[in-house]
């Protein structure tokens, strides 16, 4: 009675362009493991720089730190998710978005890694 239309070429094409959801989820979780500690440290560093009582709250430097820090925190939050979606869907636009947010996130991770290693010795 209810016949399901079968379009093997459409389903095969969709299946061919996507990877399993598990691979994207694992990639996203690995990204979060790498980014979570530098994300927290960056948020604390920005908060301390902006709330320093030695200068005015409306100083241009503080406003720039707050805006730039917010943009960097957004990149660090978005990068793992976008990377996982890019792995699943394999679209050029998704890879571009993952790259645009991933480069600043990777720079922040590298910065905190070198800062931590510099404090050890």
N, C-alpha and C positions, 0 to 999 in steps of 0.2 A: 504494500500500500504506500508506505512512505519510502520512496526510493532516494537514496543519497546519491547526489551527482558525484561522479568520480572524475577528477581532473588530474591524472597522474603527472602530467607535465608541470602543473602549477604546484602541486604538493612536493614533487621532486625538486623543483627549483627553489622553493622556500627552504626545504631541508638541506639542499646543497649550500645555500648561502649562510646558513646558521650552524654554529657549533652547539654542543650540548650546554644546557643551562649550568650544569655542574662545573664545567671548566671556567665559565665566567664568574661564578660565585667564588670558586677557590682563588681565582686571580684577584678578585675584589677583596677577599679576606686577607690575602697576603699583603696587598697594598695597605690595608688598614693596620696590620701589625707593624709595618714599616713606618707608617706616618703618625700613629697615635701619640707616641711620646714626644716627638718634636712639635706636634700640634699643641699639646698641653704646655710645653716649655715656651713656645712662641707666644701663646696667649698670655702667659704670666709675664713674659718679658715686655710685651706691648703694654699690658696693664700697668706695670711698674714704671715704664717710660712716660706714659701719658699722665699718670696720677702723681708724679714727682712733685712734692710741695715747694720746691725751690723756685719755680717759675710760674708764670700765669697759665691758666687753663686754655686761654685763647691764643696762645703763641702759635705762629704759623708752623713751626717745626713739630709741635705736638699734634696739630691737626693733620699734617702730612703723615706722621707716624701712625695715627689712628686710621686714616683712610687706606694707606698702603698696607698696614697690618691686617685690616679687615679683608682687603683684596687677596692678600697672601693666605690668610686663614681659609677663605672661600676656596681658593685653588687647592689647598691641602685637603679640604673636606670633599671636594668634588672629584679629584683625580682618581681615587680608588674605584669609585662607582663607574665613572666614565671608562676607565680601563677595562673593567669587567664587562661592560656593555659592548665595548669595541671588540673584545675577544669573542663574544657570543655572535654578534651580528656581522662582523667583518665588513663594515662600510667605511669608506674613506672619510666621511664627515665625522663619524664616531672616533676614528683614530686621530683625526685632526684635533677634536675637542679634548681627547685624552692627552695629547701632546701639549696643547696650549696650557692646560691646567697642571700637567705633570712636570713640566720643566721648572716652574717656580717652586713646586712642592719638593722636587728633587734637590734644588738648590738649598732650600731650608733644611732638609734632612742632612745634606752634606755639611752645611754650616754648623749645625748642632753637633754632628759627629766630630768635626775637627775641633770645635770648642770644648767638647767633653774630653777628647784625647789630649788637648793642650793643657787641660787642668790636671791631668793625671801625672804629668812629668815635671 
